[in-house]
Amino acid sequence: MGSRDQATDIKSQSADFCGQAVATRDAYGSALLELGRRNEKVVVLDADLSGSTKTAKFAKAFPDRFFNMGISEQDLVGTAGGLSLTGKIPYASTFAVFETGRAWEQIRQTLSYSGLNVKLVATHAGITVGEDGASHQALEDIALIRVIPNMTVIVPSDGFETKQVIDAIAEYEHPVYVRLGRAKVPPVMPAGYRFIIGKAHTFSLGSDVTIIATGIMVSKALQAAEQLKKQGIDAGVVNMSTIKPLDTDTVLEAAKKSKLIVTAEEHSIIGGLGGAVSEFVAENHPVHLRRIGTSDTFGCSGSPDELLKLFGLTSENIVKTVEGFFQDFRR
């Protein structure tokens, strides 16, 4: 069977992630290797993509605890479920579009319905997969997994947070979906930050607008907030790295303080972070809200930066969206 790995994949980054832009998938590979050294219960499964998902590091160090399932995502998830019943802690990885699409029934029926302790860690999510095009750009995966009972959904913002996520879910005895990316992202989380499942990190809340962002869009939100402050608009930013369970306390606090909430995600605005926040505020504390993400559309081929601009996933578009709201608001 031929390998699915791409020869042009981005090189792995240093494991320290200090002050460096690093792809969250690279941070995953390094964090998984360290976790494997500390915890012998951890096993890893992949669907013939270990070079791309970065599980190859673990495979080289622990060949007896690594399973290449081949091009068979349903078997990947089902076998991971079986291993969890023996007391192992399986981390099952492939591209997000394959893990959530091809194996959705196995995720629902085998993992979630039974509450099995499996960690689905998918890479190459979102539009920043780039030149691979629409067939490989998962823009619906959060929605697909968020709707399933018993599932936890996490989207780290940078390499530092990714490492903490990978460690935290090993101690969390529930099925989990972690969404990672291919492209490098800048460090955004402060040195003293500690990830807690289900808890957002509030950089600040704005009296005018609070931008609730996830994943790669956290850095864009922080850039936008700085630009808005220069224009006299009090803007805050929240990193909502856990999409489910949603940190409703933080969302409610933002809704009460801010005139406007903007959600920002590298995912469809249907069923993702924007959907989750909208659902909550509509029933608990209605507030003006704008969603930034992809609309009801597939992606297309292009460089990550070109695609982010094309689909409006930029700090400039966040600023434009907020400016447009307050121009109408003040009329």
Secondary structure, 3 states (H helix, E strand, C coil): CCCCCCCCCCCCCCCCCCCCCEEHHHHHHHHHHHHHHHCCCEEEEECCCHHHHCCHHHHHHCHHHEEECCCCHHHHHHHHHHHHCCCCEEEEECEHHHHHHCCHHHHHHHHHCCCCCCEEEEECECHHHHHHCHHHCECCHHHHHHCCCCCEEECCCCHHHHHHHHHHHHCCCCCEEEECCCCEECCCCCCCCCCCCCCCEEEECCCCEEEEECCCHHHHHHHHHHHHHHCCCCEEEEECCEEECCCHHHHHHHHHHCCEEEEEEEEECCCCHHHHHHHHHHHHCCCEEEEEEECCCCCCCCCHHHHHHHCCCCHHHHHHHHHHHHHHHCC
